[in-house]
Amino acid sequence: MASTTPVDIPPAPPAPRQSPKSAGRAGDKVFLGLSRGSGILLLVIMASIAVFLSYRAALALADNEGNFFTTFDWNPAGDPPVFGIAVLLFGTVISSIIAMAIAVPIAVGIALFISHYAPRRLASPLAYVVDLLAAVPSIIYGIWGALVLVPYLEGLNLWLDQFFGWTYLFEKTEVGVARSLFTVGILLAIMILPIVTSVSREVFLQVPKMNEEAALALGATRWEVIRLSVLPFGRSGVISASMLGLGRALGETMAVATVLSPSFLISFHVLNPGGGTFAQNIAAKFDEADQFGRDALIASGLVLFVLTLLVNGAARLIIARRKEYSGANA
């Protein structure tokens, strides 16, 4: 009986490995294309706005007989035309600083109360009410400010003048209703409060529970847990929320135009009536301006556009310089 010898069968060659790029699904490629296209579209829109504002501003600045940055007057219809943004820049910055100084601490306190102190039955309705404030139109805030806030601030202005007039800032040297930059700052603080509160609350809710439980296990009080675990984790979110609120404060139009009594004077007495902002000036003068006057208003809008970019760039720089604030280690 003949013996059979086994035949060696060579192993099959390994299948060629597909690269991650070729192995990707079609949906990933579509999503990548849409995301990249959205980013490019945003840059194109921003560049188009900048080019338009720069072109129209150049037409107005070419015939301006005053210094655009230091002139107090706004008279583009004069002969010769003279206009400047000194008063508008001052009013915009001062009213925004007042709004941020009032709104941010209160918003952070409300966010901490909702996320870490309030019982669940109270936290949800309170968060809903705060979010609902963001949906109120600007003109409604303006009407409320003119009819309610301005009359009731007379007593507060007198009290600040009596007890804090020595600071020069709260010294009231002119008689008049409370249509001042201080009133505008309070109104803007109320308007940006829901934005800062909502974003800060969501950031505080993302704090890892293990960090809080570990701090409590070591005997930390509730405030120590917030100070050592919650606030450091959510600091970048609070900065981002503050910048969102500041962006609305810088560009708010109708509410400021309804409350403020405009005047082209610079005064550090924030309780005195008068002042002006970029957005308020554009809203008040755009309809009655001729073509050259609108170009002048667009020139002031260009300054507001650049100011907003600088503020957001500074916020991103602050976050990027501190890695522990950027969320990269979260």
The 8 nearest C-alpha neighbors of each residue, nearest first, counted from 0:
[[1, 2, 3, 4, 5, 6, 7, 8],
 [0, 2, 3, 4, 5, 6, 7, 8],
 [1, 3, 0, 4, 5, 6, 7, 8],
 [4, 2, 5, 1, 6, 0, 7, 8],
 [3, 5, 6, 2, 7, 1, 8, 0],
 [6, 4, 7, 3, 8, 2, 9, 1],
 [5, 7, 8, 4, 3, 9, 10, 2],
 [8, 6, 9, 5, 10, 4, 11, 3],
 [7, 9, 6, 10, 11, 5, 12, 4],
 [8, 10, 7, 11, 12, 6, 13, 5],
 [11, 9, 12, 8, 13, 7, 14, 6],
 [10, 12, 13, 9, 14, 8, 15, 7],
 [11, 13, 10, 14, 9, 15, 16, 8],
 [14, 12, 15, 11, 16, 10, 9, 17],
 [13, 15, 16, 12, 11, 17, 10, 18],
 [16, 14, 13, 17, 12, 18, 11, 22],
 [17, 15, 14, 18, 13, 19, 22, 21],
 [16, 18, 22, 21, 15, 19, 20, 14],
 [17, 19, 20, 21, 22, 16, 23, 15],
 [20, 18, 22, 21, 23, 17, 16, 24],
 [19, 21, 18, 23, 22, 17, 24, 28],
 [22, 20, 18, 23, 19, 17, 24, 25],
 [23, 21, 19, 20, 17, 18, 24, 25],
 [24, 22, 20, 21, 19, 27, 25, 28],
 [23, 25, 26, 27, 22, 28, 21, 20],
 [24, 26, 28, 27, 29, 23, 30, 22],
 [25, 27, 29, 24, 28, 30, 23, 31],
 [28, 26, 30, 25, 29, 24, 31, 23],
 [27, 29, 31, 25, 26, 30, 32, 24],
 [28, 30, 26, 32, 31, 27, 33, 25],
 [29, 31, 27, 33, 32, 28, 34, 26],
 [32, 30, 28, 34, 29, 33, 27, 35],
 [31, 33, 29, 35, 30, 34, 36, 28],
 [34, 32, 36, 30, 35, 31, 37, 29],
 [35, 33, 37, 31, 36, 32, 30, 38],
 [34, 36, 32, 38, 37, 33, 31, 39],
 [35, 37, 33, 39, 34, 38, 32, 40],
 [38, 36, 40, 34, 35, 39, 33, 41],
 [39, 37, 41, 35, 36, 40, 34, 42],
 [38, 40, 36, 42, 41, 37, 43, 35],
 [41, 39, 43, 37, 38, 42, 36, 44],
 [42, 40, 44, 38, 39, 43, 37, 45],
 [41, 43, 45, 39, 40, 44, 46, 38],
 [42, 44, 40, 46, 41, 45, 47, 39],
 [45, 43, 47, 41, 46, 42, 40, 48],
 [46, 44, 42, 48, 47, 43, 41, 49],
 [45, 47, 49, 43, 44, 48, 42, 50],
 [48, 46, 44, 50, 49, 45, 43, 51],
 [49, 47, 51, 45, 46, 50, 52, 44],
 [48, 50, 46, 52, 47, 51, 53, 45],
 [51, 49, 53, 47, 48, 52, 54, 46],
 [52, 50, 48, 54, 53, 49, 47, 55],
 [51, 53, 49, 55, 54, 50, 301, 56],
 [52, 54, 56, 50, 51, 55, 49, 57],
 [55, 53, 57, 51, 56, 52, 50, 58],
 [56, 54, 58, 52, 294, 57, 53, 51],
 [55, 57, 298, 53, 59, 58, 54, 294],
 [56, 58, 60, 54, 55, 59, 61, 53],
 [59, 57, 55, 56, 61, 60, 54, 294],
 [60, 58, 295, 56, 294, 57, 61, 62],
 [61, 59, 63, 57, 62, 58, 56, 295],
 [60, 62, 59, 58, 63, 57, 56, 64],
 [63, 61, 60, 59, 64, 80, 58, 79],
 [62, 64, 60, 81, 65, 80, 61, 59],
 [63, 65, 81, 80, 62, 79, 66, 82],
 [66, 64, 81, 63, 67, 82, 70, 83],
 [65, 67, 70, 69, 68, 83, 64, 82],
 [66, 68, 83, 69, 70, 65, 84, 82],
 [67, 69, 84, 85, 66, 83, 70, 71],
 [70, 68, 85, 66, 67, 83, 71, 84],
 [69, 71, 83, 66, 72, 85, 67, 65],
 [70, 72, 85, 83, 86, 263, 69, 73],
 [73, 71, 82, 70, 83, 74, 263, 81],
 [72, 74, 82, 83, 75, 81, 71, 263],
 [73, 75, 81, 82, 76, 77, 80, 72],
 [76, 74, 80, 292, 81, 77, 82, 73],
 [77, 75, 74, 80, 292, 78, 291, 289],
 [78, 76, 80, 79, 75, 74, 81, 73],
 [79, 77, 80, 76, 81, 75, 74, 64],
 [78, 80, 77, 81, 64, 63, 76, 75],
 [81, 79, 75, 77, 78, 63, 76, 74],
 [82, 80, 65, 64, 74, 75, 63, 73],
 [81, 83, 73, 74, 72, 75, 65, 70],
 [84, 82, 67, 70, 68, 71, 85, 73],
 [83, 85, 87, 68, 86, 88, 67, 70],
 [86, 84, 69, 88, 68, 87, 71, 83],
 [87, 85, 89, 88, 84, 265, 263, 71],
 [88, 86, 276, 84, 275, 90, 277, 89],
 [87, 89, 91, 85, 86, 90, 84, 92],
 [90, 88, 86, 92, 87, 91, 93, 85],
 [91, 89, 276, 275, 87, 93, 92, 88],
 [90, 92, 276, 88, 94, 89, 93, 87],
 [91, 93, 95, 89, 90, 94, 96, 88],
 [94, 92, 96, 90, 95, 91, 89, 97],
 [93, 95, 184, 97, 96, 91, 180, 92],
 [96, 94, 98, 92, 97, 93, 248, 91],
 [95, 97, 93, 99, 98, 94, 100, 92],
 [98, 96, 184, 94, 100, 95, 99, 93],
 [99, 97, 188, 184, 95, 101, 96, 187],
 [98, 100, 102, 96, 101, 97, 103, 95],
 [101, 99, 97, 98, 102, 96, 103, 104],
 [100, 102, 98, 99, 103, 188, 97, 104],
 [101, 103, 188, 99, 105, 192, 106, 104],
 [102, 104, 106, 105, 99, 101, 107, 100],
 [105, 103, 107, 106, 102, 108, 101, 100],
 [104, 106, 108, 102, 103, 107, 109, 101],
 [107, 105, 196, 103, 109, 108, 104, 192],
 [106, 108, 110, 104, 109, 105, 103, 111],
 [109, 107, 105, 111, 106, 110, 112, 104],
 [108, 110, 112, 106, 111, 107, 105, 113],
 [111, 109, 200, 107, 113, 196, 108, 112],
 [112, 110, 114, 108, 109, 113, 115, 107],
 [111, 113, 116, 109, 110, 115, 117, 114],
 [114, 112, 122, 117, 110, 111, 115, 116],
 [113, 115, 111, 112, 110, 204, 200, 116],
 [116, 114, 112, 111, 113, 117, 204, 110],
 [117, 115, 112, 113, 114, 118, 111, 122],
 [116, 118, 113, 122, 112, 121, 115, 119],
 [119, 117, 121, 120, 122, 116, 113, 115],
 [118, 120, 122, 121, 123, 117, 113, 124],
 [121, 119, 118, 122, 123, 124, 117, 125],
 [120, 122, 119, 118, 123, 124, 117, 125],
 [123, 121, 119, 113, 125, 117, 124, 120],
 [122, 124, 126, 125, 121, 127, 120, 119],
 [125, 123, 127, 126, 121, 122, 128, 120],
 [124, 126, 128, 122, 127, 123, 121, 129],
 [125, 127, 129, 123, 124, 128, 122, 130],
 [128, 126, 124, 130, 125, 129, 131, 123],
 [127, 129, 131, 125, 130, 126, 124, 132],
 [130, 128, 126, 131, 132, 193, 127, 125],
 [131, 129, 127, 132, 128, 133, 193, 126],
 [130, 132, 128, 133, 129, 134, 127, 135],
 [131, 133, 129, 134, 130, 135, 193, 128],
 [132, 134, 131, 193, 130, 135, 194, 190],
 [133, 135, 132, 131, 136, 130, 137, 193],
 [134, 136, 132, 133, 137, 139, 131, 140],
 [137, 135, 139, 138, 134, 140, 133, 141],
 [136, 138, 140, 139, 254, 253, 141, 135],
 [137, 139, 141, 140, 136, 254, 253, 142],
 [140, 138, 142, 141, 137, 136, 143, 135],
 [139, 141, 143, 137, 138, 142, 254, 144],
 [254, 140, 142, 138, 144, 139, 257, 143],
 [143, 141, 145, 139, 144, 140, 146, 138],
 [144, 142, 140, 146, 141, 147, 145, 139],
 [143, 145, 148, 141, 142, 147, 146, 140],
 [144, 146, 142, 258, 149, 143, 147, 148],
 [145, 147, 143, 144, 142, 148, 149, 150],
 [148, 146, 144, 143, 149, 150, 145, 151],
 [147, 149, 144, 151, 150, 152, 145, 146],
 [148, 150, 177, 152, 145, 151, 147, 144],
 [151, 149, 152, 148, 153, 147, 146, 177],
 [152, 150, 148, 153, 149, 147, 154, 155],
 [151, 153, 155, 149, 154, 150, 156, 148],
 [154, 152, 156, 151, 155, 150, 177, 157],
 [153, 155, 157, 152, 156, 158, 151, 150],
 [156, 154, 152, 158, 157, 153, 159, 151],
 [155, 157, 159, 153, 158, 154, 152, 160],
 [156, 158, 160, 154, 155, 159, 161, 153],
 [157, 159, 155, 161, 160, 156, 162, 154],
 [160, 158, 156, 163, 162, 161, 157, 169],
 [159, 161, 164, 170, 157, 158, 163, 169],
 [162, 160, 158, 159, 164, 163, 157, 170],
 [161, 163, 159, 160, 164, 158, 165, 157],
 [164, 162, 159, 165, 160, 166, 169, 161],
 [163, 165, 170, 160, 169, 166, 167, 161],
 [164, 166, 163, 167, 170, 169, 162, 168],
 [165, 167, 168, 164, 163, 169, 170, 160],
 [168, 166, 170, 165, 169, 164, 268, 267],
 [167, 169, 268, 166, 170, 267, 269, 164],
 [170, 168, 164, 167, 160, 268, 163, 159],
 [169, 171, 164, 160, 167, 168, 268, 172],
 [172, 170, 270, 271, 160, 173, 169, 268],
 [171, 173, 170, 271, 174, 268, 270, 160],
 [174, 172, 271, 171, 175, 272, 270, 268],
 [175, 173, 172, 176, 271, 171, 272, 177],
 [174, 176, 173, 272, 177, 271, 178, 153],
 [175, 177, 178, 272, 153, 149, 174, 150],
 [176, 178, 149, 179, 153, 272, 152, 182],
 [179, 177, 259, 272, 260, 176, 258, 182],
 [178, 180, 272, 182, 181, 273, 177, 271],
 [179, 181, 183, 182, 94, 269, 184, 274],
 [180, 182, 184, 179, 183, 269, 270, 185],
 [183, 181, 185, 179, 184, 180, 178, 186],
 [182, 184, 180, 186, 181, 185, 187, 255],
 [183, 185, 98, 94, 97, 181, 187, 182],
 [186, 184, 188, 182, 183, 187, 98, 181],
 [185, 187, 183, 189, 188, 184, 182, 190],
 [186, 188, 190, 184, 189, 185, 98, 248],
 [187, 189, 98, 102, 185, 191, 186, 190],
 [190, 188, 186, 192, 187, 191, 185, 102],
 [189, 191, 187, 188, 192, 186, 193, 133],
 [190, 192, 244, 188, 194, 193, 189, 187],
 [191, 193, 189, 195, 102, 194, 190, 106],
 [194, 192, 196, 133, 129, 195, 191, 130],
 [195, 193, 197, 191, 196, 192, 244, 198],
 [194, 196, 240, 192, 198, 193, 197, 241],
 [195, 197, 106, 193, 199, 110, 194, 198],
 [198, 196, 200, 194, 199, 195, 193, 201],
 [197, 199, 201, 200, 195, 240, 196, 194],
 [200, 198, 202, 196, 237, 201, 197, 110],
 [201, 199, 110, 203, 197, 202, 198, 196],
 [200, 202, 204, 198, 199, 203, 197, 205],
 [201, 203, 199, 205, 204, 200, 233, 236],
 [204, 202, 200, 205, 201, 206, 233, 199],
 [203, 205, 201, 202, 206, 114, 200, 115],
 [206, 204, 202, 203, 207, 201, 233, 208],
 [205, 207, 204, 203, 229, 208, 232, 202],
 [208, 206, 209, 210, 205, 211, 204, 329],
 [207, 209, 211, 210, 212, 206, 213, 205],
 [210, 208, 212, 207, 211, 213, 214, 206],
 [211, 209, 213, 208, 212, 207, 214, 228],
 [210, 212, 214, 208, 213, 209, 224, 215],
 [213, 211, 215, 209, 214, 210, 216, 208],
 [214, 212, 216, 210, 215, 211, 209, 217],
 [213, 215, 217, 211, 216, 212, 219, 224],
 [214, 216, 219, 212, 218, 217, 213, 211],
 [217, 215, 213, 218, 214, 212, 219, 211],
 [218, 216, 214, 215, 219, 213, 212, 220],
 [217, 219, 215, 216, 220, 214, 213, 223],
 [220, 218, 215, 214, 223, 217, 224, 221],
 [219, 221, 223, 222, 224, 218, 215, 214],
 [220, 222, 224, 223, 225, 219, 215, 226],
 [221, 223, 225, 224, 220, 226, 219, 227],
 [224, 222, 226, 220, 225, 221, 219, 227],
 [225, 223, 221, 227, 222, 228, 226, 214],
 [224, 226, 229, 222, 223, 228, 227, 230],
 [225, 227, 223, 224, 230, 228, 222, 229],
 [228, 226, 224, 225, 223, 229, 231, 230],
 [229, 227, 224, 225, 231, 226, 230, 232],
 [228, 230, 225, 232, 231, 233, 206, 226],
 [229, 231, 233, 232, 226, 234, 225, 228],
 [232, 230, 234, 233, 229, 228, 227, 324],
 [233, 231, 229, 230, 234, 228, 206, 324],
 [234, 232, 230, 236, 231, 235, 202, 203],
 [233, 235, 237, 231, 236, 230, 232, 324],
 [234, 236, 324, 238, 237, 233, 325, 239],
 [237, 235, 239, 233, 234, 238, 202, 240],
 [236, 238, 240, 234, 199, 239, 235, 241],
 [239, 237, 241, 235, 236, 240, 242, 234],
 [238, 240, 236, 242, 241, 237, 235, 243],
 [241, 239, 195, 237, 243, 242, 238, 198],
 [242, 240, 244, 238, 243, 239, 195, 237],
 [241, 243, 245, 239, 244, 240, 246, 238],
 [244, 242, 240, 246, 241, 245, 239, 247],
 [243, 245, 191, 241, 247, 242, 246, 195],
 [244, 246, 242, 248, 247, 243, 241, 249],
 [247, 245, 243, 249, 244, 248, 242, 250],
 [248, 246, 244, 250, 245, 249, 251, 243],
 [247, 249, 245, 251, 246, 250, 95, 187],
 [250, 248, 246, 247, 251, 245, 95, 91],
 [249, 251, 247, 248, 278, 252, 246, 277],
 [250, 252, 248, 247, 249, 278, 253, 255],
 [253, 251, 278, 279, 255, 254, 256, 250],
 [252, 254, 256, 255, 138, 257, 137, 141],
 [141, 253, 255, 257, 256, 138, 137, 252],
 [256, 254, 258, 257, 253, 252, 259, 279],
 [255, 257, 279, 253, 254, 259, 258, 252],
 [258, 256, 254, 141, 255, 253, 259, 145],
 [259, 257, 145, 255, 256, 178, 141, 144],
 [260, 258, 178, 256, 255, 261, 179, 257],
 [259, 261, 273, 178, 272, 262, 258, 179],
 [262, 260, 273, 274, 275, 259, 263, 272],
 [261, 263, 273, 274, 264, 275, 260, 86],
 [264, 262, 86, 71, 274, 72, 265, 275],
 [263, 265, 262, 274, 86, 266, 71, 273],
 [264, 266, 86, 274, 263, 267, 89, 90],
 [267, 265, 268, 264, 269, 271, 274, 273],
 [266, 268, 269, 168, 265, 167, 169, 270],
 [269, 267, 168, 266, 270, 271, 170, 169],
 [268, 270, 181, 267, 271, 180, 168, 169],
 [271, 269, 268, 171, 179, 181, 169, 272],
 [272, 270, 269, 173, 179, 171, 268, 273],
 [273, 271, 179, 178, 177, 260, 270, 175],
 [274, 272, 262, 260, 261, 179, 271, 259],
 [275, 273, 262, 261, 90, 263, 264, 180],
 [274, 276, 87, 90, 261, 262, 86, 280],
 [277, 275, 87, 91, 90, 279, 278, 280],
 [276, 278, 87, 280, 279, 281, 91, 299],
 [277, 279, 252, 281, 280, 276, 250, 282],
 [278, 280, 256, 252, 282, 276, 281, 277],
 [279, 281, 283, 277, 278, 282, 276, 284],
 [280, 282, 278, 284, 285, 279, 283, 296],
 [283, 281, 279, 280, 285, 284, 278, 252],
 [284, 282, 280, 281, 279, 285, 256, 286],
 [285, 283, 281, 287, 286, 282, 288, 280],
 [284, 286, 288, 281, 287, 282, 283, 293],
 [287, 285, 288, 284, 283, 282, 289, 293],
 [286, 288, 284, 285, 289, 283, 292, 293],
 [289, 287, 292, 285, 286, 293, 284, 290],
 [288, 290, 292, 291, 293, 287, 76, 286],
 [291, 289, 293, 292, 294, 288, 295, 59],
 [290, 292, 294, 293, 289, 59, 295, 75],
 [293, 291, 288, 295, 289, 294, 75, 290],
 [294, 292, 296, 290, 295, 291, 288, 297],
 [293, 295, 297, 291, 292, 59, 296, 55],
 [296, 294, 298, 292, 59, 293, 297, 291],
 [295, 297, 293, 299, 298, 294, 281, 300],
 [296, 298, 300, 294, 299, 295, 56, 293],
 [297, 299, 56, 295, 301, 296, 300, 294],
 [300, 298, 296, 302, 301, 297, 303, 277],
 [299, 301, 297, 303, 298, 302, 304, 296],
 [300, 302, 304, 298, 299, 303, 52, 297],
 [301, 303, 305, 299, 300, 304, 306, 298],
 [302, 304, 306, 300, 301, 305, 307, 299],
 [305, 303, 301, 307, 302, 306, 300, 308],
 [304, 306, 308, 302, 307, 303, 309, 301],
 [307, 305, 303, 309, 308, 304, 302, 310],
 [306, 308, 310, 304, 305, 309, 303, 311],
 [309, 307, 305, 311, 306, 310, 312, 304],
 [308, 310, 312, 306, 307, 311, 313, 305],
 [311, 309, 307, 313, 312, 308, 306, 314],
 [312, 310, 314, 308, 313, 309, 315, 307],
 [313, 311, 309, 315, 314, 310, 308, 316],
 [312, 314, 316, 310, 311, 315, 309, 317],
 [315, 313, 311, 317, 316, 312, 310, 318],
 [314, 316, 312, 318, 313, 317, 319, 311],
 [315, 317, 313, 319, 314, 318, 320, 312],
 [318, 316, 314, 315, 320, 319, 313, 321],
 [317, 319, 315, 325, 316, 320, 321, 324],
 [320, 318, 316, 321, 317, 315, 325, 322],
 [321, 319, 317, 318, 316, 322, 325, 324],
 [322, 320, 323, 319, 324, 318, 325, 317],
 [323, 321, 325, 324, 319, 320, 327, 318],
 [322, 324, 321, 325, 326, 328, 327, 232],
 [325, 323, 235, 322, 321, 326, 318, 234],
 [324, 326, 322, 318, 327, 323, 235, 319],
 [325, 327, 329, 328, 324, 323, 235, 322],
 [328, 326, 325, 329, 322, 323, 324, 319],
 [329, 327, 326, 323, 322, 325, 324, 232],
 [328, 326, 327, 232, 323, 207, 325, 206]]
